[in-house]
Every structure is written in structure tokens, then in C-alpha cells.
Amino acid sequence: MKGVLVVAVACLAVGIGVIFGFCNGSTGLSLGSPLSASSIHVDITTTGAGVPIAVGLVALGVFLLIVATVIAVVGLTRRESEAGPSRRRESAFEE
């Protein structure tokens, strides 16, 4: 399960990195006297070959995160009796 989670996070990180790497955008911030007049504006426009690569990596990362979540939930709900006998001893001095 840990491997699936690591690959999912890596795919998401690389996908978002590609999105911002091929990005042509602008950012704006304006502060106003009443707080409701303040605004922040971020434009992210990604063009070129990075678009299908980034979309594929982000989609794969999201899918793998869902798979890792399902694996974790199944692992939590599985009863210990179904897991089989435990090989651990209760005490270090027990024979």
C-alpha cells in the first residue's frame, strides 16, 4: 500500500509541476478599504505538449490515491481473526 501512495503523490507532484512549468499566466492582488473590496486573481494558462502529459499524470495520481484509500479502508476494517494467527509473543519471557 505504501508503494501505491508514494507513486500517487509523485504523479501528482510531477503533473502539477508540468502544469506550472508550461504555464503562461498572470497574478494580481488588490487591497481595498473595506475588506470585501480586496481580491486576488490568478490566471493559469498551460499550453503545448505539457497539457496531455500533465492531465495524464494528475489523473493517474488521483486514481492511485483512490486505490490507496480503498486499500487502507479494507485494511482497517479487516478483523484480526481473518488475518490469521499472530506470530508475535505476548511477552519476551514467555515460552
mmCIF file as gemmi writes it, N, C-alpha and C atoms, coordinates in Angstrom:
data_model
loop_
_atom_site.group_PDB
_atom_site.id
_atom_site.type_symbol
_atom_site.label_atom_id
_atom_site.label_alt_id
_atom_site.label_comp_id
_atom_site.label_asym_id
_atom_site.label_entity_id
_atom_site.label_seq_id
_atom_site.pdbx_PDB_ins_code
_atom_site.Cartn_x
_atom_site.Cartn_y
_atom_site.Cartn_z
_atom_site.occupancy
_atom_site.B_iso_or_equiv
_atom_site.pdbx_formal_charge
_atom_site.auth_seq_id
_atom_site.auth_asym_id
_atom_site.pdbx_PDB_model_num
ATOM 1 N N . MET Axp A 1 ? 0.808 -1.182 0 1 0 ? 1 A 1
ATOM 2 C CA . MET Axp A 1 ? 0 0 0 1 0 ? 1 A 1
ATOM 3 C C . MET Axp A 1 ? 0.857 1.254 0 1 0 ? 1 A 1
ATOM 4 N N . LYS Axp A 2 ? 1.99 1.209 0.693 1 0 ? 2 A 1
ATOM 5 C CA . LYS Axp A 2 ? 2.844 2.387 0.761 1 0 ? 2 A 1
ATOM 6 C C . LYS Axp A 2 ? 3.395 2.744 -0.61 1 0 ? 2 A 1
ATOM 7 N N . GLY Axp A 3 ? 3.682 1.736 -1.413 1 0 ? 3 A 1
ATOM 8 C CA . GLY Axp A 3 ? 4.189 1.988 -2.759 1 0 ? 3 A 1
ATOM 9 C C . GLY Axp A 3 ? 3.168 2.698 -3.627 1 0 ? 3 A 1
ATOM 10 N N . VAL Axp A 4 ? 1.914 2.293 -3.512 1 0 ? 4 A 1
ATOM 11 C CA . VAL Axp A 4 ? 0.843 2.935 -4.286 1 0 ? 4 A 1
ATOM 12 C C . VAL Axp A 4 ? 0.717 4.4 -3.878 1 0 ? 4 A 1
ATOM 13 N N . LEU Axp A 5 ? 0.809 4.668 -2.591 1 0 ? 5 A 1
ATOM 14 C CA . LEU Axp A 5 ? 0.699 6.032 -2.094 1 0 ? 5 A 1
ATOM 15 C C . LEU Axp A 5 ? 1.87 6.889 -2.559 1 0 ? 5 A 1
ATOM 16 N N . VAL Axp A 6 ? 3.064 6.341 -2.52 1 0 ? 6 A 1
ATOM 17 C CA . VAL Axp A 6 ? 4.246 7.087 -2.956 1 0 ? 6 A 1
ATOM 18 C C . VAL Axp A 6 ? 4.165 7.405 -4.443 1 0 ? 6 A 1
ATOM 19 N N . VAL Axp A 7 ? 3.764 6.441 -5.25 1 0 ? 7 A 1
ATOM 20 C CA . VAL Axp A 7 ? 3.638 6.67 -6.692 1 0 ? 7 A 1
ATOM 21 C C . VAL Axp A 7 ? 2.536 7.688 -6.975 1 0 ? 7 A 1
ATOM 22 N N . ALA Axp A 8 ? 1.436 7.641 -6.219 1 0 ? 8 A 1
ATOM 23 C CA . ALA Axp A 8 ? 0.347 8.602 -6.414 1 0 ? 8 A 1
ATOM 24 C C . ALA Axp A 8 ? 0.814 10.023 -6.119 1 0 ? 8 A 1
ATOM 25 N N . VAL Axp A 9 ? 1.506 10.207 -5.011 1 0 ? 9 A 1
ATOM 26 C CA . VAL Axp A 9 ? 1.987 11.542 -4.658 1 0 ? 9 A 1
ATOM 27 C C . VAL Axp A 9 ? 3.029 12.021 -5.672 1 0 ? 9 A 1
ATOM 28 N N . ALA Axp A 10 ? 3.892 11.125 -6.13 1 0 ? 10 A 1
ATOM 29 C CA . ALA Axp A 10 ? 4.891 11.502 -7.13 1 0 ? 10 A 1
ATOM 30 C C . ALA Axp A 10 ? 4.223 11.911 -8.442 1 0 ? 10 A 1
ATOM 31 N N . CYS Axp A 11 ? 3.213 11.167 -8.884 1 0 ? 11 A 1
ATOM 32 C CA . CYS Axp A 11 ? 2.496 11.522 -10.117 1 0 ? 11 A 1
ATOM 33 C C . CYS Axp A 11 ? 1.806 12.877 -9.987 1 0 ? 11 A 1
ATOM 34 N N . LEU Axp A 12 ? 1.167 13.117 -8.848 1 0 ? 12 A 1
ATOM 35 C CA . LEU Axp A 12 ? 0.521 14.402 -8.644 1 0 ? 12 A 1
ATOM 36 C C . LEU Axp A 12 ? 1.524 15.547 -8.625 1 0 ? 12 A 1
ATOM 37 N N . ALA Axp A 13 ? 2.651 15.342 -7.945 1 0 ? 13 A 1
ATOM 38 C CA . ALA Axp A 13 ? 3.667 16.399 -7.869 1 0 ? 13 A 1
ATOM 39 C C . ALA Axp A 13 ? 4.253 16.714 -9.237 1 0 ? 13 A 1
ATOM 40 N N . VAL Axp A 14 ? 4.578 15.679 -10.004 1 0 ? 14 A 1
ATOM 41 C CA . VAL Axp A 14 ? 5.149 15.903 -11.334 1 0 ? 14 A 1
ATOM 42 C C . VAL Axp A 14 ? 4.098 16.513 -12.26 1 0 ? 14 A 1
ATOM 43 N N . GLY Axp A 15 ? 2.86 16.056 -12.175 1 0 ? 15 A 1
ATOM 44 C CA . GLY Axp A 15 ? 1.795 16.613 -13.01 1 0 ? 15 A 1
ATOM 45 C C . GLY Axp A 15 ? 1.552 18.085 -12.733 1 0 ? 15 A 1
ATOM 46 N N . ILE Axp A 16 ? 1.494 18.458 -11.472 1 0 ? 16 A 1
ATOM 47 C CA . ILE Axp A 16 ? 1.304 19.863 -11.125 1 0 ? 16 A 1
ATOM 48 C C . ILE Axp A 16 ? 2.542 20.681 -11.491 1 0 ? 16 A 1
ATOM 49 N N . GLY Axp A 17 ? 3.716 20.077 -11.348 1 0 ? 17 A 1
ATOM 50 C CA . GLY Axp A 17 ? 4.942 20.755 -11.768 1 0 ? 17 A 1
ATOM 51 C C . GLY Axp A 17 ? 4.964 21.028 -13.26 1 0 ? 17 A 1
ATOM 52 N N . VAL Axp A 18 ? 4.495 20.074 -14.057 1 0 ? 18 A 1
ATOM 53 C CA . VAL Axp A 18 ? 4.425 20.271 -15.509 1 0 ? 18 A 1
ATOM 54 C C . VAL Axp A 18 ? 3.394 21.353 -15.849 1 0 ? 18 A 1
ATOM 55 N N . ILE Axp A 19 ? 2.274 21.36 -15.129 1 0 ? 19 A 1
ATOM 56 C CA . ILE Axp A 19 ? 1.267 22.401 -15.366 1 0 ? 19 A 1
ATOM 57 C C . ILE Axp A 19 ? 1.879 23.778 -15.15 1 0 ? 19 A 1
ATOM 58 N N . PHE Axp A 20 ? 2.572 23.969 -14.044 1 0 ? 20 A 1
ATOM 59 C CA . PHE Axp A 20 ? 3.168 25.27 -13.763 1 0 ? 20 A 1
ATOM 60 C C . PHE Axp A 20 ? 4.429 25.517 -14.592 1 0 ? 20 A 1
ATOM 61 N N . GLY Axp A 21 ? 5.09 24.473 -15.047 1 0 ? 21 A 1
ATOM 62 C CA . GLY Axp A 21 ? 6.276 24.634 -15.88 1 0 ? 21 A 1
ATOM 63 C C . GLY Axp A 21 ? 5.955 25.172 -17.265 1 0 ? 21 A 1
ATOM 64 N N . PHE Axp A 22 ? 4.831 24.751 -17.825 1 0 ? 22 A 1
ATOM 65 C CA . PHE Axp A 22 ? 4.409 25.207 -19.138 1 0 ? 22 A 1
ATOM 66 C C . PHE Axp A 22 ? 3.407 26.359 -19.038 1 0 ? 22 A 1
ATOM 67 N N . CYS Axp A 23 ? 3.31 26.975 -17.873 1 0 ? 23 A 1
ATOM 68 C CA . CYS Axp A 23 ? 2.288 27.978 -17.604 1 0 ? 23 A 1
ATOM 69 C C . CYS Axp A 23 ? 2.658 29.343 -18.181 1 0 ? 23 A 1
ATOM 70 N N . ASN Axp A 24 ? 1.683 29.985 -18.789 1 0 ? 24 A 1
ATOM 71 C CA . ASN Axp A 24 ? 1.768 31.391 -19.188 1 0 ? 24 A 1
ATOM 72 C C . ASN Axp A 24 ? 0.598 32.073 -18.509 1 0 ? 24 A 1
ATOM 73 N N . GLY Axp A 25 ? 0.833 32.719 -17.391 1 0 ? 25 A 1
ATOM 74 C CA . GLY Axp A 25 ? -0.277 33.295 -16.655 1 0 ? 25 A 1
ATOM 75 C C . GLY Axp A 25 ? 0.108 34.594 -15.994 1 0 ? 25 A 1
ATOM 76 N N . SER Axp A 26 ? -0.818 35.116 -15.243 1 0 ? 26 A 1
ATOM 77 C CA . SER Axp A 26 ? -0.576 36.348 -14.51 1 0 ? 26 A 1
ATOM 78 C C . SER Axp A 26 ? -1.246 36.251 -13.151 1 0 ? 26 A 1
ATOM 79 N N . THR Axp A 27 ? -0.746 37.074 -12.249 1 0 ? 27 A 1
ATOM 80 C CA . THR Axp A 27 ? -1.282 37.103 -10.902 1 0 ? 27 A 1
ATOM 81 C C . THR Axp A 27 ? -1.525 38.551 -10.509 1 0 ? 27 A 1
ATOM 82 N N . GLY Axp A 28 ? -2.624 38.814 -9.879 1 0 ? 28 A 1
ATOM 83 C CA . GLY Axp A 28 ? -2.922 40.17 -9.433 1 0 ? 28 A 1
ATOM 84 C C . GLY Axp A 28 ? -3.503 40.176 -8.038 1 0 ? 28 A 1
ATOM 85 N N . LEU Axp A 29 ? -3.148 41.193 -7.274 1 0 ? 29 A 1
ATOM 86 C CA . LEU Axp A 29 ? -3.642 41.339 -5.915 1 0 ? 29 A 1
ATOM 87 C C . LEU Axp A 29 ? -4.031 42.794 -5.718 1 0 ? 29 A 1
ATOM 88 N N . SER Axp A 30 ? -5.232 43.013 -5.243 1 0 ? 30 A 1
ATOM 89 C CA . SER Axp A 30 ? -5.649 44.384 -4.934 1 0 ? 30 A 1
ATOM 90 C C . SER Axp A 30 ? -6.27 44.399 -3.548 1 0 ? 30 A 1
ATOM 91 N N . LEU Axp A 31 ? -5.836 45.36 -2.77 1 0 ? 31 A 1
ATOM 92 C CA . LEU Axp A 31 ? -6.355 45.52 -1.414 1 0 ? 31 A 1
ATOM 93 C C . LEU Axp A 31 ? -7.26 46.74 -1.389 1 0 ? 31 A 1
ATOM 94 N N . GLY Axp A 32 ? -8.412 46.604 -0.787 1 0 ? 32 A 1
ATOM 95 C CA . GLY Axp A 32 ? -9.373 47.699 -0.727 1 0 ? 32 A 1
ATOM 96 C C . GLY Axp A 32 ? -9.646 48.127 0.69 1 0 ? 32 A 1
ATOM 97 N N . SER Axp A 33 ? -10.238 49.284 0.82 1 0 ? 33 A 1
ATOM 98 C CA . SER Axp A 33 ? -10.53 49.834 2.129 1 0 ? 33 A 1
ATOM 99 C C . SER Axp A 33 ? -11.533 48.968 2.889 1 0 ? 33 A 1
ATOM 100 N N . PRO Axp A 34 ? -12.718 48.668 2.355 1 0 ? 34 A 1
ATOM 101 C CA . PRO Axp A 34 ? -13.499 47.63 3.035 1 0 ? 34 A 1
ATOM 102 C C . PRO Axp A 34 ? -12.938 46.263 2.622 1 0 ? 34 A 1
ATOM 103 N N . LEU Axp A 35 ? -12.928 45.353 3.525 1 0 ? 35 A 1
ATOM 104 C CA . LEU Axp A 35 ? -12.334 44.04 3.269 1 0 ? 35 A 1
ATOM 105 C C . LEU Axp A 35 ? -12.996 43.341 2.094 1 0 ? 35 A 1
ATOM 106 N N . SER Axp A 36 ? -14.257 43.597 1.854 1 0 ? 36 A 1
ATOM 107 C CA . SER Axp A 36 ? -14.964 42.955 0.748 1 0 ? 36 A 1
ATOM 108 C C . SER Axp A 36 ? -14.486 43.455 -0.614 1 0 ? 36 A 1
ATOM 109 N N . ALA Axp A 37 ? -13.761 44.552 -0.669 1 0 ? 37 A 1
ATOM 110 C CA . ALA Axp A 37 ? -13.244 45.087 -1.932 1 0 ? 37 A 1
ATOM 111 C C . ALA Axp A 37 ? -11.896 44.477 -2.298 1 0 ? 37 A 1
ATOM 112 N N . SER Axp A 38 ? -11.275 43.726 -1.402 1 0 ? 38 A 1
ATOM 113 C CA . SER Axp A 38 ? -9.983 43.088 -1.683 1 0 ? 38 A 1
ATOM 114 C C . SER Axp A 38 ? -10.186 41.882 -2.573 1 0 ? 38 A 1
ATOM 115 N N . SER Axp A 39 ? -9.208 41.641 -3.448 1 0 ? 39 A 1
ATOM 116 C CA . SER Axp A 39 ? -9.33 40.482 -4.337 1 0 ? 39 A 1
ATOM 117 C C . SER Axp A 39 ? -7.949 39.982 -4.733 1 0 ? 39 A 1
ATOM 118 N N . ILE Axp A 40 ? -7.908 38.725 -5.116 1 0 ? 40 A 1
ATOM 119 C CA . ILE Axp A 40 ? -6.711 38.119 -5.685 1 0 ? 40 A 1
ATOM 120 C C . ILE Axp A 40 ? -7.152 37.4 -6.955 1 0 ? 40 A 1
ATOM 121 N N . HIS Axp A 41 ? -6.345 37.539 -7.982 1 0 ? 41 A 1
ATOM 122 C CA . HIS Axp A 41 ? -6.699 36.972 -9.277 1 0 ? 41 A 1
ATOM 123 C C . HIS Axp A 41 ? -5.498 36.196 -9.802 1 0 ? 41 A 1
ATOM 124 N N . VAL Axp A 42 ? -5.69 34.922 -10.105 1 0 ? 42 A 1
ATOM 125 C CA . VAL Axp A 42 ? -4.623 34.069 -10.617 1 0 ? 42 A 1
ATOM 126 C C . VAL Axp A 42 ? -5.095 33.451 -11.924 1 0 ? 42 A 1
ATOM 127 N N . ASP Axp A 43 ? -4.355 33.692 -13 1 0 ? 43 A 1
ATOM 128 C CA . ASP Axp A 43 ? -4.628 33.076 -14.302 1 0 ? 43 A 1
ATOM 129 C C . ASP Axp A 43 ? -3.55 32.039 -14.578 1 0 ? 43 A 1
ATOM 130 N N . ILE Axp A 44 ? -3.961 30.815 -14.817 1 0 ? 44 A 1
ATOM 131 C CA . ILE Axp A 44 ? -3.023 29.752 -15.17 1 0 ? 44 A 1
ATOM 132 C C . ILE Axp A 44 ? -3.446 29.227 -16.533 1 0 ? 44 A 1
ATOM 133 N N . THR Axp A 45 ? -2.625 29.482 -17.524 1 0 ? 45 A 1
ATOM 134 C CA . THR Axp A 45 ? -2.896 29.003 -18.872 1 0 ? 45 A 1
ATOM 135 C C . THR Axp A 45 ? -1.72 28.135 -19.295 1 0 ? 45 A 1
ATOM 136 N N . THR Axp A 46 ? -1.951 26.865 -19.441 1 0 ? 46 A 1
ATOM 137 C CA . THR Axp A 46 ? -0.899 25.938 -19.831 1 0 ? 46 A 1
ATOM 138 C C . THR Axp A 46 ? -1.108 25.558 -21.284 1 0 ? 46 A 1
ATOM 139 N N . THR Axp A 47 ? -0.047 25.662 -22.064 1 0 ? 47 A 1
ATOM 140 C CA . THR Axp A 47 ? -0.134 25.342 -23.485 1 0 ? 47 A 1
ATOM 141 C C . THR Axp A 47 ? 0.985 24.385 -23.869 1 0 ? 47 A 1
ATOM 142 N N . GLY Axp A 48 ? 0.826 23.757 -24.992 1 0 ? 48 A 1
ATOM 143 C CA . GLY Axp A 48 ? 1.89 22.922 -25.537 1 0 ? 48 A 1
ATOM 144 C C . GLY Axp A 48 ? 1.756 21.463 -25.147 1 0 ? 48 A 1
ATOM 145 N N . ALA Axp A 49 ? 2.868 20.761 -25.293 1 0 ? 49 A 1
ATOM 146 C CA . ALA Axp A 49 ? 2.894 19.317 -25.043 1 0 ? 49 A 1
ATOM 147 C C . ALA Axp A 49 ? 2.696 18.966 -23.58 1 0 ? 49 A 1
ATOM 148 N N . GLY Axp A 50 ? 2.873 19.942 -22.71 1 0 ? 50 A 1
ATOM 149 C CA . GLY Axp A 50 ? 2.718 19.675 -21.286 1 0 ? 50 A 1
ATOM 150 C C . GLY Axp A 50 ? 1.298 19.396 -20.857 1 0 ? 50 A 1
ATOM 151 N N . VAL Axp A 51 ? 0.339 19.826 -21.643 1 0 ? 51 A 1
ATOM 152 C CA . VAL Axp A 51 ? -1.068 19.664 -21.26 1 0 ? 51 A 1
ATOM 153 C C . VAL Axp A 51 ? -1.476 18.194 -21.175 1 0 ? 51 A 1
ATOM 154 N N . PRO Axp A 52 ? -1.303 17.387 -22.247 1 0 ? 52 A 1
ATOM 155 C CA . PRO Axp A 52 ? -1.724 15.986 -22.112 1 0 ? 52 A 1
ATOM 156 C C . PRO Axp A 52 ? -0.874 15.21 -21.107 1 0 ? 52 A 1
ATOM 157 N N . ILE Axp A 53 ? 0.397 15.573 -20.999 1 0 ? 53 A 1
ATOM 158 C CA . ILE Axp A 53 ? 1.259 14.903 -20.018 1 0 ? 53 A 1
ATOM 159 C C . ILE Axp A 53 ? 0.781 15.211 -18.612 1 0 ? 53 A 1
ATOM 160 N N . ALA Axp A 54 ? 0.523 16.489 -18.344 1 0 ? 54 A 1
ATOM 161 C CA . ALA Axp A 54 ? 0.098 16.89 -17.008 1 0 ? 54 A 1
ATOM 162 C C . ALA Axp A 54 ? -1.267 16.314 -16.649 1 0 ? 54 A 1
ATOM 163 N N . VAL Axp A 55 ? -2.191 16.358 -17.588 1 0 ? 55 A 1
ATOM 164 C CA . VAL Axp A 55 ? -3.533 15.821 -17.316 1 0 ? 55 A 1
ATOM 165 C C . VAL Axp A 55 ? -3.457 14.319 -17.049 1 0 ? 55 A 1
ATOM 166 N N . GLY Axp A 56 ? -2.654 13.614 -17.824 1 0 ? 56 A 1
ATOM 167 C CA . GLY Axp A 56 ? -2.487 12.172 -17.61 1 0 ? 56 A 1
ATOM 168 C C . GLY Axp A 56 ? -1.868 11.854 -16.26 1 0 ? 56 A 1
ATOM 169 N N . LEU Axp A 57 ? -0.824 12.6 -15.886 1 0 ? 57 A 1
ATOM 170 C CA . LEU Axp A 57 ? -0.168 12.343 -14.599 1 0 ? 57 A 1
ATOM 171 C C . LEU Axp A 57 ? -1.076 12.682 -13.42 1 0 ? 57 A 1
ATOM 172 N N . VAL Axp A 58 ? -1.798 13.781 -13.519 1 0 ? 58 A 1
ATOM 173 C CA . VAL Axp A 58 ? -2.707 14.148 -12.427 1 0 ? 58 A 1
ATOM 174 C C . VAL Axp A 58 ? -3.854 13.138 -12.323 1 0 ? 58 A 1
ATOM 175 N N . ALA Axp A 59 ? -4.393 12.702 -13.454 1 0 ? 59 A 1
ATOM 176 C CA . ALA Axp A 59 ? -5.464 11.698 -13.43 1 0 ? 59 A 1
ATOM 177 C C . ALA Axp A 59 ? -4.97 10.379 -12.848 1 0 ? 59 A 1
ATOM 178 N N . LEU Axp A 60 ? -3.764 9.964 -13.235 1 0 ? 60 A 1
ATOM 179 C CA . LEU Axp A 60 ? -3.183 8.735 -12.678 1 0 ? 60 A 1
ATOM 180 C C . LEU Axp A 60 ? -2.944 8.885 -11.184 1 0 ? 60 A 1
ATOM 181 N N . GLY Axp A 61 ? -2.453 10.037 -10.762 1 0 ? 61 A 1
ATOM 182 C CA . GLY Axp A 61 ? -2.223 10.275 -9.333 1 0 ? 61 A 1
ATOM 183 C C . GLY Axp A 61 ? -3.499 10.24 -8.527 1 0 ? 61 A 1
ATOM 184 N N . VAL Axp A 62 ? -4.565 10.849 -9.046 1 0 ? 62 A 1
ATOM 185 C CA . VAL Axp A 62 ? -5.85 10.834 -8.344 1 0 ? 62 A 1
ATOM 186 C C . VAL Axp A 62 ? -6.4 9.411 -8.27 1 0 ? 62 A 1
ATOM 187 N N . PHE Axp A 63 ? -6.292 8.667 -9.374 1 0 ? 63 A 1
ATOM 188 C CA . PHE Axp A 63 ? -6.762 7.276 -9.373 1 0 ? 63 A 1
ATOM 189 C C . PHE Axp A 63 ? -5.988 6.442 -8.35 1 0 ? 63 A 1
ATOM 190 N N . LEU Axp A 64 ? -4.67 6.604 -8.306 1 0 ? 64 A 1
ATOM 191 C CA . LEU Axp A 64 ? -3.865 5.835 -7.352 1 0 ? 64 A 1
ATOM 192 C C . LEU Axp A 64 ? -4.136 6.251 -5.913 1 0 ? 64 A 1
ATOM 193 N N . LEU Axp A 65 ? -4.463 7.525 -5.675 1 0 ? 65 A 1
ATOM 194 C CA . LEU Axp A 65 ? -4.852 7.938 -4.326 1 0 ? 65 A 1
ATOM 195 C C . LEU Axp A 65 ? -6.165 7.285 -3.91 1 0 ? 65 A 1
ATOM 196 N N . ILE Axp A 66 ? -7.09 7.161 -4.84 1 0 ? 66 A 1
ATOM 197 C CA . ILE Axp A 66 ? -8.352 6.478 -4.535 1 0 ? 66 A 1
ATOM 198 C C . ILE Axp A 66 ? -8.087 5.004 -4.233 1 0 ? 66 A 1
ATOM 199 N N . VAL Axp A 67 ? -7.22 4.364 -5.016 1 0 ? 67 A 1
ATOM 200 C CA . VAL Axp A 67 ? -6.878 2.961 -4.779 1 0 ? 67 A 1
ATOM 201 C C . VAL Axp A 67 ? -6.206 2.803 -3.415 1 0 ? 67 A 1
ATOM 202 N N . ALA Axp A 68 ? -5.274 3.699 -3.073 1 0 ? 68 A 1
ATOM 203 C CA . ALA Axp A 68 ? -4.603 3.628 -1.779 1 0 ? 68 A 1
ATOM 204 C C . ALA Axp A 68 ? -5.581 3.822 -0.632 1 0 ? 68 A 1
ATOM 205 N N . THR Axp A 69 ? -6.569 4.697 -0.82 1 0 ? 69 A 1
ATOM 206 C CA . THR Axp A 69 ? -7.579 4.902 0.213 1 0 ? 69 A 1
ATOM 207 C C . THR Axp A 69 ? -8.437 3.657 0.399 1 0 ? 69 A 1
ATOM 208 N N . VAL Axp A 70 ? -8.833 3.031 -0.694 1 0 ? 70 A 1
ATOM 209 C CA . VAL Axp A 70 ? -9.623 1.799 -0.603 1 0 ? 70 A 1
ATOM 210 C C . VAL Axp A 70 ? -8.818 0.701 0.082 1 0 ? 70 A 1
ATOM 211 N N . ILE Axp A 71 ? -7.546 0.576 -0.263 1 0 ? 71 A 1
ATOM 212 C CA . ILE Axp A 71 ? -6.691 -0.433 0.375 1 0 ? 71 A 1
ATOM 213 C C . ILE Axp A 71 ? -6.576 -0.168 1.872 1 0 ? 71 A 1
ATOM 214 N N . ALA Axp A 72 ? -6.428 1.101 2.256 1 0 ? 72 A 1
ATOM 215 C CA . ALA Axp A 72 ? -6.317 1.439 3.674 1 0 ? 72 A 1
ATOM 216 C C . ALA Axp A 72 ? -7.61 1.154 4.425 1 0 ? 72 A 1
ATOM 217 N N . VAL Axp A 73 ? -8.752 1.465 3.823 1 0 ? 73 A 1
ATOM 218 C CA . VAL Axp A 73 ? -10.033 1.212 4.48 1 0 ? 73 A 1
ATOM 219 C C . VAL Axp A 73 ? -10.264 -0.284 4.634 1 0 ? 73 A 1
ATOM 220 N N . VAL Axp A 74 ? -9.938 -1.055 3.62 1 0 ? 74 A 1
ATOM 221 C CA . VAL Axp A 74 ? -10.079 -2.509 3.706 1 0 ? 74 A 1
ATOM 222 C C . VAL Axp A 74 ? -9.151 -3.058 4.785 1 0 ? 74 A 1
ATOM 223 N N . GLY Axp A 75 ? -7.951 -2.534 4.87 1 0 ? 75 A 1
ATOM 224 C CA . GLY Axp A 75 ? -7.011 -2.973 5.899 1 0 ? 75 A 1
ATOM 225 C C . GLY Axp A 75 ? -7.483 -2.637 7.299 1 0 ? 75 A 1
ATOM 226 N N . LEU Axp A 76 ? -8.159 -1.504 7.457 1 0 ? 76 A 1
ATOM 227 C CA . LEU Axp A 76 ? -8.672 -1.126 8.769 1 0 ? 76 A 1
ATOM 228 C C . LEU Axp A 76 ? -9.883 -1.951 9.177 1 0 ? 76 A 1
ATOM 229 N N . THR Axp A 77 ? -10.725 -2.287 8.221 1 0 ? 77 A 1
ATOM 230 C CA . THR Axp A 77 ? -11.951 -2.999 8.557 1 0 ? 77 A 1
ATOM 231 C C . THR Axp A 77 ? -11.756 -4.507 8.669 1 0 ? 77 A 1
ATOM 232 N N . ARG Axp A 78 ? -10.639 -4.996 8.169 1 0 ? 78 A 1
ATOM 233 C CA . ARG Axp A 78 ? -10.402 -6.438 8.248 1 0 ? 78 A 1
ATOM 234 C C . ARG Axp A 78 ? -10.165 -6.83 9.701 1 0 ? 78 A 1
ATOM 235 N N . ARG Axp A 79 ? -10.867 -7.836 10.138 1 0 ? 79 A 1
ATOM 236 C CA . ARG Axp A 79 ? -10.71 -8.281 11.517 1 0 ? 79 A 1
ATOM 237 C C . ARG Axp A 79 ? -9.432 -9.081 11.673 1 0 ? 79 A 1
ATOM 238 N N . GLU Axp A 80 ? -8.902 -9.077 12.869 1 0 ? 80 A 1
ATOM 239 C CA . GLU Axp A 80 ? -7.641 -9.773 13.122 1 0 ? 80 A 1
ATOM 240 C C . GLU Axp A 80 ? -7.806 -11.281 13.011 1 0 ? 80 A 1
ATOM 241 N N . SER Axp A 81 ? -8.995 -11.782 13.254 1 0 ? 81 A 1
ATOM 242 C CA . SER Axp A 81 ? -9.218 -13.221 13.137 1 0 ? 81 A 1
ATOM 243 C C . SER Axp A 81 ? -9.097 -13.671 11.682 1 0 ? 81 A 1
ATOM 244 N N . GLU Axp A 82 ? -9.437 -12.795 10.741 1 0 ? 82 A 1
ATOM 245 C CA . GLU Axp A 82 ? -9.294 -13.133 9.331 1 0 ? 82 A 1
ATOM 246 C C . GLU Axp A 82 ? -7.843 -13.03 8.873 1 0 ? 82 A 1
ATOM 247 N N . ALA Axp A 83 ? -7.042 -12.296 9.629 1 0 ? 83 A 1
ATOM 248 C CA . ALA Axp A 83 ? -5.648 -12.09 9.242 1 0 ? 83 A 1
ATOM 249 C C . ALA Axp A 83 ? -4.8 -13.323 9.515 1 0 ? 83 A 1
ATOM 250 N N . GLY Axp A 84 ? -5.305 -14.246 10.301 1 0 ? 84 A 1
ATOM 251 C CA . GLY Axp A 84 ? -4.56 -15.453 10.6 1 0 ? 84 A 1
ATOM 252 C C . GLY Axp A 84 ? -3.925 -15.362 11.974 1 0 ? 84 A 1
ATOM 253 N N . PRO Axp A 85 ? -3.291 -16.45 12.382 1 0 ? 85 A 1
ATOM 254 C CA . PRO Axp A 85 ? -2.676 -16.454 13.705 1 0 ? 85 A 1
ATOM 255 C C . PRO Axp A 85 ? -1.494 -15.492 13.776 1 0 ? 85 A 1
ATOM 256 N N . SER Axp A 86 ? -1.357 -14.882 14.932 1 0 ? 86 A 1
ATOM 257 C CA . SER Axp A 86 ? -0.273 -13.931 15.142 1 0 ? 86 A 1
ATOM 258 C C . SER Axp A 86 ? 0.988 -14.677 15.536 1 0 ? 86 A 1
ATOM 259 N N . ARG Axp A 87 ? 2.109 -14.292 15.008 1 0 ? 87 A 1
ATOM 260 C CA . ARG Axp A 87 ? 3.385 -14.929 15.347 1 0 ? 87 A 1
ATOM 261 C C . ARG Axp A 87 ? 4.088 -14.221 16.495 1 0 ? 87 A 1
ATOM 262 N N . ARG Axp A 88 ? 3.562 -13.098 16.917 1 0 ? 88 A 1
ATOM 263 C CA . ARG Axp A 88 ? 4.201 -12.343 17.994 1 0 ? 88 A 1
ATOM 264 C C . ARG Axp A 88 ? 3.855 -12.952 19.342 1 0 ? 88 A 1
ATOM 265 N N . ARG Axp A 89 ? 4.808 -12.96 20.231 1 0 ? 89 A 1
ATOM 266 C CA . ARG Axp A 89 ? 4.566 -13.427 21.594 1 0 ? 89 A 1
ATOM 267 C C . ARG Axp A 89 ? 4.047 -12.268 22.42 1 0 ? 89 A 1
ATOM 268 N N . GLU Axp A 90 ? 3.258 -12.591 23.428 1 0 ? 90 A 1
ATOM 269 C CA . GLU Axp A 90 ? 2.719 -11.563 24.305 1 0 ? 90 A 1
ATOM 270 C C . GLU Axp A 90 ? 3.802 -10.962 25.172 1 0 ? 90 A 1
ATOM 271 N N . SER Axp A 91 ? 4.748 -11.769 25.598 1 0 ? 91 A 1
ATOM 272 C CA . SER Axp A 91 ? 5.819 -11.303 26.469 1 0 ? 91 A 1
ATOM 273 C C . SER Axp A 91 ? 7.146 -11.832 25.976 1 0 ? 91 A 1
ATOM 274 N N . ALA Axp A 92 ? 8.184 -11.109 26.231 1 0 ? 92 A 1
ATOM 275 C CA . ALA Axp A 92 ? 9.518 -11.554 25.805 1 0 ? 92 A 1
ATOM 276 C C . ALA Axp A 92 ? 9.983 -12.769 26.592 1 0 ? 92 A 1
ATOM 277 N N . PHE Axp A 93 ? 9.402 -12.99 27.786 1 0 ? 93 A 1
ATOM 278 C CA . PHE Axp A 93 ? 9.833 -14.096 28.635 1 0 ? 93 A 1
ATOM 279 C C . PHE Axp A 93 ? 8.924 -15.294 28.528 1 0 ? 93 A 1
ATOM 280 N N . GLU Axp A 94 ? 7.948 -15.245 27.698 1 0 ? 94 A 1
ATOM 281 C CA . GLU Axp A 94 ? 7.01 -16.354 27.528 1 0 ? 94 A 1
ATOM 282 C C . GLU Axp A 94 ? 7.594 -17.383 26.582 1 0 ? 94 A 1
ATOM 283 N N . GLU Axp A 95 ? 7.343 -18.644 26.873 1 0 ? 95 A 1
ATOM 284 C CA . GLU Axp A 95 ? 7.865 -19.699 26.003 1 0 ? 95 A 1
ATOM 285 C C . GLU Axp A 95 ? 6.795 -20.33 25.192 1 0 ? 95 A 1
